[in-house]
Amino acid sequence: MKEDIEECICQSCGMPIKNQNDFGTEKDGQKSPYYCTYCYMKGLFLEPELTPSEMVDICAKKYEERKIMPFDEAYELNLKIIPELRRWKFK
């Protein structure tokens, strides 16, 4: 597990992982060093059939809902980030 969790981002959705409760878990209950609790629990992705394109759309909608940035800007940003994350890199 990385000690400096301020630098961690979920390797599925790109969410910053700011505290220990934000980490997903492995099958053995240990915290995942790569994925957040919204994407990964008990060693499994919560939405295993999700595509990178669908994740980009979901994340852009969250940015808009939380008034972080407009959907179009968020979509373009996530379109650059999501495909480069560990979960999607080789799909």
C-alpha positions in Angstrom: 0.0 0.0 0.0 1.3 3.4 -0.9 2.1 5.5 2.2 1.5 8.8 0.6 -2.2 8.4 -0.3 -2.5 12.0 -1.4 -0.9 11.0 -4.7 -3.2 8.0 -5.3 -5.9 8.0 -7.9 -8.2 5.1 -8.6 -6.9 3.2 -11.6 -10.5 2.5 -12.8 -12.3 5.9 -12.5 -9.5 8.4 -11.7 -11.0 9.5 -8.4 -8.4 10.9 -6.0 -8.1 8.5 -3.0 -7.7 10.8 -0.1 -8.2 8.4 2.9 -8.0 4.8 3.8 -11.8 4.4 3.6 -11.7 5.3 -0.1 -9.7 2.3 -1.1 -11.5 -0.8 -2.4 -10.7 -4.2 -1.0 -9.0 -7.4 -2.2 -10.5 -10.9 -1.6 -8.6 -11.2 1.6 -10.0 -7.9 3.0 -6.7 -6.0 2.4 -7.0 -2.5 0.9 -6.4 -2.4 -2.8 -3.4 -0.2 -3.7 -5.1 0.6 -7.1 -8.8 0.9 -6.9 -11.5 2.9 -5.0 -14.4 1.5 -3.0 -16.8 2.7 -5.7 -15.2 0.5 -8.3 -13.7 -2.5 -6.5 -14.7 -4.6 -3.5 -13.7 -8.0 -2.3 -11.3 -8.5 -5.3 -13.9 -7.8 -7.9 -15.0 -4.8 -10.0 -18.5 -3.7 -9.1 -19.4 -3.3 -12.8 -17.2 -5.8 -14.6 -18.8 -5.3 -18.0 -18.3 -1.6 -18.0 -16.3 -0.3 -21.0 -13.7 2.6 -20.9 -16.2 4.7 -22.9 -19.0 4.1 -20.4 -16.6 5.0 -17.5 -15.7 8.3 -19.3 -19.4 9.2 -19.5 -20.1 8.2 -15.9 -17.2 10.3 -14.6 -18.1 13.3 -16.7 -21.7 13.2 -15.4 -20.3 13.1 -11.8 -18.1 16.2 -12.5 -21.2 18.0 -13.8 -23.5 16.9 -10.9 -20.9 18.0 -8.3 -20.5 21.3 -10.2 -16.8 20.6 -10.7 -17.0 21.5 -14.4 -19.5 21.4 -17.3 -20.2 18.0 -18.9 -18.4 18.7 -22.2 -15.2 19.8 -20.5 -15.3 16.9 -18.0 -15.9 14.5 -20.9 -12.9 15.7 -22.8 -10.7 15.6 -19.7 -11.8 12.0 -18.8 -11.4 10.9 -22.4 -7.7 11.6 -22.0 -7.4 10.2 -18.4 -9.5 7.0 -18.2 -8.0 5.0 -21.1 -4.6 5.4 -19.6 -5.5 4.0 -16.2 -4.4 0.5 -15.1 -7.9 -1.1 -15.5 -8.3 0.1 -19.1 -4.8 0.3 -20.5 -4.8 -3.0 -22.3 -8.5 -3.3 -23.2 
